[in-house]
Amino acid sequence: MKTGLARRAQRGSRRSIRADDGLRFRHILVPVDLSQRNARALRTSLGLARQWRSRVTLFHVIERVPGLGSAELEAFYRPLVERSERELRRAVSPFRKQGLEVTAEVRVGEPATEVVRATLRKGVDLVVMGSHKVRAGNGARGWGTTSYKVGIFCQCPILLVK
């Protein structure tokens, strides 16, 4: 015999979360590395944002190369930032076509750290990001990934899309 709590949990697992459930994510952050691996995370975040009428921030981090001096930084990173901004402008198009509020941001730094900082700075309610599939028997492989680090340190819910 199932308890009331067990029945409610089972019932809840069979239905999707709807905007009228009282649960609503107002601001979704989508970290992207500008590769095709992000297609599922972008589609998922678009669907969630449509459902909840959420504001979306597409977020890309260019990893900082240690040891570059100040004068070298500008010359090295400027073209990378400009290219990333162009790519993000393309990625916001499907969100805008759906009438959603969407912004894009590029940062230079350590990816996991910058993502966690952005969630705090922007008041993000949900992070939707891609993650590689982990295979049984590979031990701790994957524990040093950006998605793992964000999952450990982030203070808001995270949806990993595989």
N, C-alpha and C positions, 0 to 999 in steps of 0.2 A: 504494500500500500504506500502510495506516494504522499508526502506531506504537501500542504498548500504551497510552500515555498518551492518544492521540487516541481510541482505542476506548473506554477507560474514561470519558473526558469525554462521548463521544456516548451511551454507555449511561446515564450519570448524568443526562443531559439528558432522557431519555425517561421516567424514573421520578420519582415524587414523593418528597420527603423524608419519611421515616417516623421515628417516635420511636425505633425500634430501630436506626437508622443510627448511633447514638452522638451525633448532633447533637440538642441539646435546648435550647430557650430557656426558662429558668425564670421569667423576669419580663418581661412585655411591657408597654410603655407605649404608650397610644393617645391622642395629642393630638387633641382634638375642638373644633370651633368651635360646636357645638350647632345646626348646620344639617343639612338633609337630605343635604348633600354628603358627610357622614360615614358614611352608611349602609353603603357598600361596605367601608370601613375597619373599621367595627364588626363586620360579618359575617365579614370575613376574619380579624380578630383572634380572634373567637369560635371559628372553626374551628381556627385554630392552637393556641389555648389548650386546646381540648378534646383535640386530638391529642397535645399535649405535657404536658397537665395543668399548664399554666403559671399563675402568679399574674399578674393583670392590673391595671394602674392606668389608669383613664380620667382624662385630664388636660386641664383647660381653663384658658386664660390670658385674662384680661380685660386688654386693652391699656391701659397707663397713659396718661393724658392729661397731656402736659407742662404745667407752669405752675400746677397746682392746689396750693394751700397745705395744710398739715397739717389744719387744721380742716375745710376743704372736702372733703378726701379721704374721711373716714369717712362723711359724709353722702352723698357721690356714689357711692362704691363699695359700701357695705353692701347696698343693694337689688340691685345687679348680682351680687354674690357670692351672695346668698340665692337669687336666681332661677337662677343657674348651678348651684348645689348641688341645687336641686329637679330641674332637667333631668338632671343626672348621675345622680341617684337612679333616675330612670326608665330611663336607659341601662344601668345595671348589672343590671337585672332578668334579661335573657336569660342573662347569665353565671352568675348565682346559680342560675337554674333548671337549669343544667347541672352544678351542684355545684362550680363554680370559685371560687377565692378571688379576689375583686375588690374594689378600693377606688376611690374617686373623690377627686380633689383639684382645688381651684380656686386659682389664683394671680393676682396683679395684677402686670403688668410688661410687658416686651417679649417677645412669644410665642416666638420662636426661642431667645432666651437662656434663658428659663425652662424650655423643653423640654430643652435640652442640660444645664442644671444639674440637672434632675430625674433624667436618666439617670445622672448621676454620683452624686448623693445617694442614689438608691434601688438602685443596682447593677442597672440594667436591661440585659437581654441583647439585646432587639430593640425597635425602634420601628416601629409600624405606623401610617401616617398617609395621609390622602387627599392627592391632588395633582391639579391641573388638567392637562388634556391640552395638550401643547405642539405647535403646528403648525409645520411646516417653512416657512421663509421669514419667520418673525416675529422673526428676529434674537435679541437678548438678552432679549426679553420673557419674564418669568417668573423671571429670575435673582434678583430681589429678594424672592421669595416666602418664606414661612416654611418650606415644605418644602425649598426649595433651601438656605436657610441652615442648617437642621438637618442636611441631608445633608452639607454641607461641614464643619461643626464637631463633629458628634456622633462619639463614639468607638466606638459599638456599631453593629451592622448596622441598616439602615433598609429597610423595605419600603414603597414608595410605591404606593398603590392608586389607580388612575385609573378 
